[in-house]
Amino acid sequence: PKPQTPNPKPQTPNSPLEPTKRECKKSCVMIINMEEKTQMEIDKHFEELKSTFRSNRTRSLAYRLEQLQILKETLASKRQELYKALYEDLNMSEHAVELSFYLAATDEVNCAISNLTSWAKPVKCETPLSLFPSAVSEQYEPLGTCLIIGSWNYPLTTVVLPLVSAIAAGNVAVVKPSESAVACSALMRSIVESLDQASYRCLEGGPETAKMLNKKPFDAIVFTGGTEIGKYVALDSARNLSKLVLELGGKNPVIVDLSCNLPLTIQRLVNGKFFNSGQTCVTADYIFVHKSISEIFIKDFIAATKELWGVDARENKSYGRIINQRHAERVLSYLEGEEKNIIFQAGTPDAKARFVPPTIVLNPSPSSRLHSNEIFGPIVYIMEFNEPNQVIDYILARDKPLQINYFGDPTNNLYKMIRDNTSSGGILVNDLLINYLCYSSGFGGVGMSGQGKIRGFPGFKELSNSKSIIERSRSGFMDIPMRYLPETPAKVRQMALISKLLGGKTFEPFCKKAAVAFLLIGVWLFLSWLIKKKILVINL
């Protein structure tokens, strides 16, 4: 038996056992980080999940479909609890919950349930002529253990969607919700507890819990959050060579071209930019407006913002709040020194109340921190442009964004130049935010805005191992003798000739060409026979 661990010493102000306080709207929540105990719990959960995976329990398609169906029914049964939790953490309205979470989550689960059987089927690949006769295929198999670390801005969306991909791919998973969204973290635990606990666990805790989880040798890690924390996640995961999916953020531009539908553009920008108080990774950080329409755009943009959110957005029940005071202070700090450039602000900021109003800045000074930091809040700055290169150079001078948004005619030269001369996780034309609802093409960033994709079939592939399978006949039919030792000059010449004739060619296109050739020869022979028998007479 192991010796009993002595009781810990009384806490001192500098003790690592000192509880840390976290703000909540109605109460003050105390979290005690007991590292040794938490580490043992994490080790226990990890080993139990590994044992489940090794039993092949999650490989069965019937099992995966059953768990997905349970998840779907659980989300439906907890709809009112979803409203309550997201309102408590982010002041999110029921309409916003439906748009940002429930619609995306139910779409994702339904897509996986409907398509899982076809996704999991082996995919036939072309056979190189040098390997003929062979059957080449690709089989998606589960990676194993997955860790999903969620973000506080969409605390349920950022864990449920990757969880669907993990379940569909046949993995076991640990879900770590954001500790900043207290109510949603507790709700997420109850959602995961409705699933098979032998395969899926939800572990709540603070940053230390996340760090310890990240150091475990998971087969895959999905992290949603800021770029700087993403770097630490990548560093820890690299030690275990874990497959890593990073859903980060970046400075996402909006380009408003002369050819845009101005009323529609403004309506979508005002709704999208200030949705969830601007705490959305794919929302706009800044807007480039063609100089010829900038005056009317700015006037209408301010009027539409005022009409939608009011003169004081604090009184608007649909307007959200920043997750906590620290982040509210961070967002407001970007306005320091830019007071003269603020052309509209829907209310007086109050960091203690987590309230940052919709704020529009025109042409911030070159030294402004707005140019260099992802805002991640309800502040947007506007700049004018005349030439496409002004926009492209500004985008290229910064890290690759998660999303580029273009409003205008997609057949225009400006759009084509932006599309072909910049790099981003995605491009959205004539809208804002809704790309996150598209499960068919996946969702993800590039460079500093992330790596890998989630959602739909791309998410299934990301959390699967694409195993190459080559099957050859045991009879040795059409074997090539010159592949075997001993080496001779004649074999070297023969291999060089085969490489020249067959290198890079595959069997299937060769068969198609051969089939067409044989068909033409057959038709020619048949016509010749008809003419010879005088069944077919051709008068010249």
Secondary structure as GFF3:
##gff-version 3
##sequence-region A 1 540
A	DSSP	beta_strand	20	23	.	.	.	ID=ss1
A	DSSP	beta_strand	28	31	.	.	.	ID=ss2
A	DSSP	alpha_helix	35	54	.	.	.	ID=ss3
A	DSSP	three_ten_helix	57	59	.	.	.	ID=ss4
A	DSSP	alpha_helix	61	77	.	.	.	ID=ss5
A	DSSP	alpha_helix	79	90	.	.	.	ID=ss6
A	DSSP	alpha_helix	94	97	.	.	.	ID=ss7
A	DSSP	pi_helix	98	102	.	.	.	ID=ss8
A	DSSP	alpha_helix	103	119	.	.	.	ID=ss9
A	DSSP	beta_strand	123	125	.	.	.	ID=ss10
A	DSSP	three_ten_helix	129	131	.	.	.	ID=ss11
A	DSSP	beta_strand	134	142	.	.	.	ID=ss12
A	DSSP	beta_strand	145	149	.	.	.	ID=ss13
A	DSSP	alpha_helix	157	168	.	.	.	ID=ss14
A	DSSP	beta_strand	172	176	.	.	.	ID=ss15
A	DSSP	alpha_helix	182	192	.	.	.	ID=ss16
A	DSSP	beta_strand	200	202	.	.	.	ID=ss17
A	DSSP	alpha_helix	207	214	.	.	.	ID=ss18
A	DSSP	beta_strand	220	224	.	.	.	ID=ss19
A	DSSP	alpha_helix	227	239	.	.	.	ID=ss20
A	DSSP	beta_strand	243	247	.	.	.	ID=ss21
A	DSSP	beta_strand	253	256	.	.	.	ID=ss22
A	DSSP	alpha_helix	262	273	.	.	.	ID=ss23
A	DSSP	three_ten_helix	275	278	.	.	.	ID=ss24
A	DSSP	beta_strand	286	290	.	.	.	ID=ss25
A	DSSP	three_ten_helix	291	293	.	.	.	ID=ss26
A	DSSP	alpha_helix	294	309	.	.	.	ID=ss27
A	DSSP	three_ten_helix	313	315	.	.	.	ID=ss28
A	DSSP	alpha_helix	325	333	.	.	.	ID=ss29
A	DSSP	three_ten_helix	339	341	.	.	.	ID=ss30
A	DSSP	beta_strand	342	345	.	.	.	ID=ss31
A	DSSP	three_ten_helix	351	353	.	.	.	ID=ss32
A	DSSP	beta_strand	359	362	.	.	.	ID=ss33
A	DSSP	three_ten_helix	369	371	.	.	.	ID=ss34
A	DSSP	beta_strand	379	385	.	.	.	ID=ss35
A	DSSP	alpha_helix	388	396	.	.	.	ID=ss36
A	DSSP	beta_strand	404	407	.	.	.	ID=ss37
A	DSSP	alpha_helix	413	421	.	.	.	ID=ss38
A	DSSP	beta_strand	427	429	.	.	.	ID=ss39
A	DSSP	three_ten_helix	434	437	.	.	.	ID=ss40
A	DSSP	three_ten_helix	447	449	.	.	.	ID=ss41
A	DSSP	beta_strand	450	451	.	.	.	ID=ss42
A	DSSP	alpha_helix	456	462	.	.	.	ID=ss43
A	DSSP	beta_strand	464	472	.	.	.	ID=ss44
A	DSSP	three_ten_helix	481	483	.	.	.	ID=ss45
A	DSSP	alpha_helix	489	502	.	.	.	ID=ss46
A	DSSP	alpha_helix	507	532	.	.	.	ID=ss47
###
